[in-house]
């Protein structure tokens, strides 16, 4: 049987006045004295019925602002007294701090004596972020850097693939400092330190700098520009904070405003070209969003013709990463190492006939050509053995077929590179036929995972051929 309102009221009124559902919850005295207001909707909070939230819990960290004089403080104290009588909750004066700015020492002493609170020192932390009137420094943001460092250190492992580490980096980027970035502009030097930690993890599996990255740092972001995809954090931070101010044309901060607020308001000069009469002019009739602001702010870069080949949804991420390294000339081949005097010769370890350069490794070596031939027989599509962008010779395919063919290209590059490493470091290598079987297994699983919706009759026949 359902619980009745009378039973709920009887239970509440039987609880002693000093009892509460938790350290941050309202006492039963509050509900008894306010029953005519809250009793009817007690089962669920009026704003939380859809979530079926029945417990009223509130944070006990509260900031109140007033003028720096005794009269204003007395008004606050009387307000606290009225609240205590209504709710049964008491302010813990011994645990409360009062902070001053521009107040004489005599008035400070009087306020501390009247309030019974402890005089605090700036800066201080509130809900995990530093509060100070002056400019944020790297030292102020060190807890954020330490948090990212510790999270990456816990995740650190050299057994993960590059793509696996990249997924973790994006997760760290999007979670740990999002709260900070929604409140104030994080110093660029702090974001560079965080990016350096993430870059070290990507290339070496640890948090410390170990050796030169395979690809320069400026190629770390912007997929369409040939990057890996993590967002430009500085632009995203500004776009996030940009949501705090909407009436850009009318508001100017007062002279005595804090550095943080002045920095936020300074963004209006950057955003002003995108606004017209306080409305977001980039998309008429639409409100400002963080995504729109970021798209407008982020640095532009020249698009590369191969990004659609590498970052297709049909490609497994670890395959795409190896293909990306190829286009960025990031492989430490013997041809590159020989030029720097690191190895005594540049011959390819599999065929030992020519130098180990990316073109020879992927397209010209007898081993890779046999793999290409078998892949060509499997797909029924003629392939070029000269470069990746023209791998599938000048023929027009549907979007689905192009995506799958590009994923096959990335998989072939991944397994050829995998066999190159096995030959060099372990002295073993599998046959081209076995290599193609591994490519086929990966592609078939990926197609089954990604294929959704209707498929044209022509594509359906070709896909069925690949899957069998």
DOVO-387800 format. One line per 4 residues: number of its first residue (from 0); their letters; for each residue x, y, z of C-alpha. Coordinates in nm, 3 decimals, padded with zeros to 5 digits. Layout:
// residues N
NUM = A = X/Y/Z; ...
//
This chain:
// residues 468
0 = XXXX = 00.000/00.000/00.000; 00.122/00.355/-00.075; 00.243/00.572/00.213; -00.006/00.843/00.307
4 = XXXX = 00.064/01.209/00.390; -00.061/01.149/00.745; 00.193/00.873/00.799; 00.474/01.095/00.669
8 = XXXX = 00.368/01.381/00.898; 00.342/01.149/01.199; 00.692/01.015/01.133; 00.848/01.360/01.089
12 = XXXX = 00.688/01.501/01.406; 00.810/01.201/01.607; 01.175/01.283/01.527; 01.363/01.501/01.782
16 = XXXX = 01.417/01.862/01.674; 01.797/01.834/01.649; 01.795/01.540/01.404; 01.873/01.577/01.030
20 = XXXX = 01.908/01.338/00.730; 02.280/01.422/00.704; 02.551/01.669/00.804; 02.430/01.915/00.538
24 = XXXX = 02.055/01.850/00.564; 01.774/02.051/00.721; 01.679/01.945/01.073; 01.339/01.800/01.158
28 = XXXX = 01.264/02.126/01.348; 01.267/02.306/01.012; 01.007/02.071/00.863; 00.785/02.088/01.173
32 = XXXX = 00.775/02.467/01.182; 00.729/02.493/00.801; 00.495/02.199/00.751; 00.218/02.410/00.603
36 = XXXX = 00.460/02.507/00.323; 00.657/02.188/00.258; 00.425/01.915/00.385; 00.213/01.880/00.075
40 = XXXX = 00.507/01.812/-00.158; 00.736/01.646/00.093; 00.774/01.321/-00.092; 00.969/01.491/-00.371
44 = XXXX = 01.133/01.831/-00.396; 00.913/02.048/-00.625; 01.201/02.092/-00.872; 01.314/01.731/-00.853
48 = XXXX = 00.997/01.527/-00.900; 01.118/01.388/-01.232; 01.434/01.260/-01.060; 01.231/01.135/-00.759
52 = XXXX = 01.464/01.321/-00.521; 01.317/01.315/-00.171; 01.615/01.418/00.046; 01.691/01.789/00.073
56 = XXXX = 02.070/01.826/00.102; 02.257/02.157/00.081; 02.623/02.257/00.075; 02.735/02.421/00.400
60 = XXXX = 03.006/02.634/00.235; 02.857/02.980/00.191; 03.010/03.313/00.087; 02.837/03.637/00.190
64 = XXXX = 02.955/03.981/00.080; 02.897/04.317/00.249; 03.048/04.657/00.303; 03.344/04.666/00.538
68 = XXXX = 03.170/04.833/00.831; 03.025/04.716/01.160; 02.668/04.814/01.070; 02.660/04.585/00.763
72 = XXXX = 02.802/04.297/00.965; 02.534/04.343/01.231; 02.264/04.314/00.964; 02.419/03.984/00.844
76 = XXXX = 02.434/03.850/01.200; 02.067/03.934/01.262; 01.978/03.758/00.937; 02.169/03.449/01.051
80 = XXXX = 01.981/03.458/01.382; 01.643/03.470/01.205; 01.745/03.181/00.979; 01.858/02.975/01.280
84 = XXXX = 01.525/03.024/01.457; 01.337/02.906/01.146; 01.561/02.614/01.048; 01.731/02.501/01.365
88 = XXXX = 02.069/02.536/01.194; 02.346/02.730/01.366; 02.649/02.905/01.219; 02.974/02.762/01.353
92 = XXXX = 03.155/03.088/01.428; 03.475/02.915/01.533; 03.499/02.757/01.187; 03.391/03.067/00.993
96 = XXXX = 03.634/03.321/00.848; 03.593/03.686/00.761; 03.808/03.835/00.483; 03.884/04.203/00.437
100 = XXXX = 03.993/04.418/00.148; 04.057/04.790/00.187; 03.942/04.796/00.551; 04.140/04.969/00.825
104 = XXXX = 04.296/04.759/01.101; 04.078/04.925/01.367; 03.754/04.836/01.187; 03.887/04.486/01.123
108 = XXXX = 03.943/04.426/01.494; 03.595/04.554/01.578; 03.427/04.334/01.315; 03.618/04.024/01.432
112 = XXXX = 03.518/04.097/01.792; 03.150/04.152/01.707; 03.115/03.854/01.470; 03.317/03.604/01.670
116 = XXXX = 03.471/03.478/01.344; 03.837/03.425/01.259; 04.013/03.675/01.033; 04.117/03.487/00.720
120 = XXXX = 04.397/03.564/00.478; 04.373/03.597/00.099; 04.397/03.395/-00.115; 04.178/03.113/00.012
124 = XXXX = 04.002/02.816/-00.148; 03.630/02.795/-00.203; 03.480/02.480/-00.356; 03.827/02.378/-00.471
128 = XXXX = 03.930/02.695/-00.658; 04.150/02.986/-00.539; 03.976/03.314/-00.448; 04.194/03.624/-00.468
132 = XXXX = 04.151/03.983/-00.592; 04.478/03.990/-00.787; 04.601/03.804/-01.095; 04.607/03.425/-01.085
136 = XXXX = 04.960/03.286/-01.086; 05.100/02.946/-01.177; 05.143/02.882/-00.805; 04.771/02.944/-00.746
140 = XXXX = 04.688/02.688/-01.016; 04.944/02.433/-00.898; 04.673/02.212/-00.738; 04.512/02.178/-01.082
144 = XXXX = 04.846/02.086/-01.243; 04.914/01.836/-00.963; 04.572/01.679/-01.009; 04.631/01.627/-01.383
148 = XXXX = 04.984/01.498/-01.313; 04.857/01.248/-01.056; 04.573/01.126/-01.279; 04.810/01.075/-01.573
152 = XXXX = 05.065/00.906/-01.344; 04.799/00.660/-01.229; 04.703/00.588/-01.588; 05.062/00.570/-01.706
156 = XXXX = 05.147/00.250/-01.888; 05.364/00.172/-02.188; 05.144/-00.123/-02.281; 04.866/00.099/-02.414
160 = XXXX = 04.869/00.187/-02.783; 04.912/00.547/-02.891; 04.539/00.561/-02.969; 04.450/00.425/-02.625
164 = XXXX = 04.659/00.693/-02.457; 04.499/00.956/-02.677; 04.152/00.852/-02.559; 04.263/00.887/-02.195
168 = XXXX = 04.419/01.228/-02.266; 04.095/01.356/-02.415; 03.908/01.229/-02.109; 04.149/01.408/-01.874
172 = XXXX = 04.133/01.726/-02.083; 03.755/01.732/-02.070; 03.701/01.659/-01.701; 03.969/01.766/-01.458
176 = XXXX = 03.988/02.138/-01.531; 03.641/02.199/-01.674; 03.519/02.342/-01.342; 03.811/02.584/-01.319
180 = XXXX = 03.771/02.685/-01.682; 03.404/02.771/-01.630; 03.489/03.030/-01.363; 03.795/03.223/-01.478
184 = XXXX = 04.059/03.242/-01.747; 04.332/02.994/-01.660; 04.682/03.136/-01.726; 04.816/03.013/-02.057
188 = XXXX = 05.137/02.894/-01.891; 04.929/02.656/-01.676; 04.754/02.510/-01.980; 05.092/02.465/-02.151
192 = XXXX = 05.219/02.271/-01.848; 04.911/02.048/-01.857; 04.952/01.996/-02.231; 05.320/01.903/-02.178
196 = XXXX = 05.219/01.637/-01.922; 04.962/01.494/-02.162; 05.210/01.501/-02.452; 05.470/01.311/-02.250
200 = XXXX = 05.208/01.050/-02.166; 05.107/01.017/-02.531; 05.457/00.952/-02.664; 05.624/00.775/-02.372
204 = XXXX = 05.352/00.643/-02.141; 05.476/00.856/-01.848; 05.451/01.209/-01.712; 05.814/01.315/-01.749
208 = XXXX = 05.991/01.420/-02.067; 06.187/01.119/-02.195; 06.279/01.193/-02.557; 06.183/01.406/-02.852
212 = XXXX = 05.820/01.346/-02.962; 05.767/01.179/-03.297; 05.559/01.476/-03.414; 05.599/01.843/-03.325
216 = XXXX = 05.366/01.987/-03.061; 05.189/02.231/-03.293; 05.030/01.929/-03.466; 04.869/01.816/-03.142
220 = XXXX = 04.526/01.967/-03.215; 04.279/02.037/-03.496; 04.198/01.724/-03.695; 04.111/01.910/-04.014
224 = XXXX = 04.455/02.073/-04.002; 04.631/01.739/-03.968; 04.626/01.719/-03.588; 04.513/01.458/-03.338
228 = XXXX = 04.197/01.625/-03.220; 04.234/01.738/-02.854; 04.072/02.080/-02.838; 04.265/02.405/-02.811
232 = XXXX = 04.224/02.450/-02.435; 04.293/02.823/-02.423; 04.025/02.902/-02.681; 03.782/02.660/-02.516
236 = XXXX = 03.848/02.825/-02.177; 03.763/03.168/-02.321; 03.451/03.032/-02.491; 03.340/02.872/-02.162
240 = XXXX = 03.394/03.191/-01.961; 03.236/03.391/-02.244; 02.901/03.246/-02.143; 02.918/03.441/-01.815
244 = XXXX = 02.858/03.772/-01.992; 02.582/03.827/-02.245; 02.523/04.204/-02.259; 02.864/04.274/-02.406
248 = XXXX = 02.789/04.616/-02.550; 02.651/04.777/-02.234; 02.855/04.658/-01.939; 03.192/04.786/-01.819
252 = XXXX = 03.351/04.661/-01.495; 03.411/04.913/-01.215; 03.763/05.034/-01.149; 03.786/04.848/-00.818
256 = XXXX = 03.674/04.514/-00.967; 03.899/04.213/-00.919; 04.153/04.111/-01.180; 03.954/03.795/-01.252
260 = XXXX = 03.634/03.983/-01.331; 03.817/04.242/-01.540; 03.973/03.956/-01.736; 03.631/03.803/-01.798
264 = XXXX = 03.489/04.136/-01.911; 03.786/04.195/-02.139; 03.661/03.903/-02.346; 03.385/04.129/-02.478
268 = XXXX = 03.644/04.303/-02.692; 03.726/03.969/-02.851; 03.365/03.859/-02.888; 03.222/04.196/-02.986
272 = XXXX = 03.252/04.139/-03.365; 03.035/03.829/-03.323; 02.754/04.017/-03.145; 02.491/04.254/-03.275
276 = XXXX = 02.269/04.434/-03.024; 02.357/04.182/-02.755; 02.260/03.888/-02.976; 02.492/03.624/-03.120
280 = XXXX = 02.516/03.738/-03.481; 02.709/03.438/-03.616; 02.389/03.230/-03.616; 02.087/03.466/-03.634
284 = XXXX = 01.808/03.378/-03.394; 02.026/03.142/-03.192; 02.171/03.199/-02.847; 02.539/03.187/-02.765
288 = XXXX = 02.673/02.844/-02.674; 03.020/02.730/-02.572; 03.050/02.523/-02.888; 02.964/02.821/-03.110
292 = XXXX = 03.201/03.047/-02.921; 03.482/02.794/-02.946; 03.428/02.745/-03.319; 03.450/03.120/-03.365
296 = XXXX = 03.759/03.162/-03.145; 03.974/02.863/-03.228; 04.278/02.915/-03.446; 04.232/02.837/-03.813
300 = XXXX = 04.471/02.611/-03.998; 04.509/02.502/-04.354; 04.310/02.186/-04.412; 04.495/01.878/-04.532
304 = XXXX = 04.366/01.655/-04.806; 04.421/01.332/-04.614; 04.231/01.398/-04.288; 03.918/01.220/-04.422
308 = XXXX = 04.133/00.914/-04.504; 04.285/00.888/-04.157; 03.994/00.989/-03.933; 03.710/00.788/-04.083
312 = XXXX = 03.460/00.631/-03.843; 03.519/00.297/-04.014; 03.883/00.290/-03.906; 03.998/00.147/-03.572
316 = XXXX = 04.169/00.429/-03.374; 04.505/00.253/-03.342; 04.509/00.203/-03.720; 04.424/00.570/-03.777
320 = XXXX = 04.705/00.681/-03.547; 04.968/00.489/-03.744; 04.832/00.635/-04.068; 04.849/00.982/-03.909
324 = XXXX = 05.214/00.923/-03.818; 05.283/00.836/-04.181; 05.140/01.163/-04.309; 05.323/01.359/-04.039
328 = XXXX = 05.651/01.183/-04.125; 05.673/01.073/-03.764; 05.817/00.723/-03.802; 06.166/00.662/-03.666
332 = XXXX = 06.270/00.461/-03.970; 06.631/00.354/-04.020; 06.651/00.605/-04.304; 06.586/00.887/-04.052
336 = XXXX = 06.801/00.737/-03.777; 07.092/00.686/-04.018; 07.090/01.055/-04.109; 07.137/01.140/-03.741
340 = XXXX = 07.415/00.884/-03.700; 07.214/00.663/-03.461; 07.234/00.341/-03.666; 07.522/00.217/-03.887
344 = XXXX = 07.312/00.156/-04.201; 06.969/00.239/-04.345; 06.876/-00.098/-04.501; 06.524/-00.232/-04.445
348 = XXXX = 06.526/-00.522/-04.200; 06.269/-00.732/-04.393; 06.405/-00.726/-04.747; 06.759/-00.591/-04.677
352 = XXXX = 06.764/-00.451/-05.031; 06.687/-00.081/-05.004; 06.683/00.186/-04.737; 06.406/00.179/-04.481
356 = XXXX = 06.205/00.485/-04.584; 05.824/00.513/-04.548; 05.758/00.490/-04.926; 05.965/00.171/-04.953
360 = XXXX = 05.831/00.024/-04.628; 05.462/00.062/-04.717; 05.453/00.049/-05.098; 05.773/-00.078/-05.261
364 = XXXX = 05.902/-00.363/-05.045; 05.822/-00.712/-05.173; 05.645/-00.796/-04.845; 05.416/-00.491/-04.852
368 = XXXX = 05.341/-00.540/-05.224; 05.227/-00.898/-05.157; 05.002/-00.770/-04.876; 04.862/-00.504/-05.111
372 = XXXX = 04.792/-00.764/-05.379; 04.602/-00.989/-05.140; 04.400/-00.694/-05.006; 04.322/-00.597/-05.364
376 = XXXX = 04.197/-00.950/-05.439; 03.979/-00.937/-05.127; 03.820/-00.596/-05.198; 03.795/-00.635/-05.575
380 = XXXX = 03.931/-00.280/-05.615; 04.246/-00.190/-05.807; 04.506/-00.030/-05.587; 04.804/00.196/-05.650
384 = XXXX = 05.137/00.101/-05.500; 05.287/00.450/-05.508; 05.119/00.658/-05.236; 04.825/00.648/-04.997
388 = XXXX = 04.615/00.936/-05.135; 04.589/00.759/-05.471; 04.589/00.409/-05.328; 04.242/00.344/-05.461
392 = XXXX = 04.289/00.434/-05.826; 04.078/00.710/-05.980; 03.731/00.562/-05.934; 03.426/00.715/-05.771
396 = XXXX = 03.264/00.522/-05.488; 02.981/00.585/-05.245; 03.057/00.749/-04.912; 03.025/00.418/-04.729
400 = XXXX = 03.258/00.236/-04.967; 03.516/00.515/-04.954; 03.512/00.503/-04.574; 03.557/00.126/-04.559
404 = XXXX = 03.832/00.131/-04.822; 04.016/00.402/-04.627; 03.985/00.194/-04.310; 04.137/-00.103/-04.498
408 = XXXX = 04.424/00.121/-04.608; 04.488/00.229/-04.246; 04.470/-00.131/-04.125; 04.720/-00.243/-04.392
412 = XXXX = 04.963/00.032/-04.286; 04.922/-00.064/-03.921; 04.999/-00.432/-03.973; 05.287/-00.369/-04.214
416 = XXXX = 05.442/-00.139/-03.953; 05.368/-00.400/-03.686; 05.556/-00.665/-03.884; 05.845/-00.428/-03.945
420 = XXXX = 05.882/-00.387/-03.568; 05.853/-00.763/-03.508; 06.125/-00.829/-03.765; 06.357/-00.565/-03.623
424 = XXXX = 06.315/-00.633/-03.250; 06.222/-01.002/-03.236; 06.362/-01.139/-03.561; 06.029/-01.297/-03.662
428 = XXXX = 05.764/-01.210/-03.918; 05.436/-01.367/-04.026; 05.347/-01.443/-04.387; 05.166/-01.183/-04.602
432 = XXXX = 04.862/-01.414/-04.608; 04.847/-01.428/-04.229; 04.892/-01.048/-04.217; 04.592/-01.000/-04.448
436 = XXXX = 04.383/-01.238/-04.237; 04.446/-01.011/-03.937; 04.346/-00.708/-04.147; 04.027/-00.885/-04.255
440 = XXXX = 03.936/-00.980/-03.897; 03.971/-00.621/-03.776; 03.778/-00.472/-04.067; 03.493/-00.724/-04.041
444 = XXXX = 03.450/-00.656/-03.670; 03.457/-00.282/-03.733; 03.196/-00.302/-04.009; 02.963/-00.507/-03.788
448 = XXXX = 03.007/-00.252/-03.509; 02.963/00.064/-03.720; 02.715/-00.042/-03.987; 02.374/00.108/-03.909
452 = XXXX = 02.065/00.199/-04.107; 01.986/00.109/-04.465; 02.253/00.037/-04.723; 02.221/00.064/-05.099
456 = XXXX = 02.187/-00.263/-05.291; 02.525/-00.214/-05.456; 02.705/-00.143/-05.129; 02.520/-00.424/-04.954
460 = XXXX = 02.646/-00.678/-05.206; 03.006/-00.551/-05.167; 02.987/-00.543/-04.785; 02.853/-00.899/-04.776
464 = XXXX = 03.148/-01.008/-04.990; 03.392/-00.849/-04.740; 03.221/-01.015/-04.444; 03.244/-01.368/-04.587
//
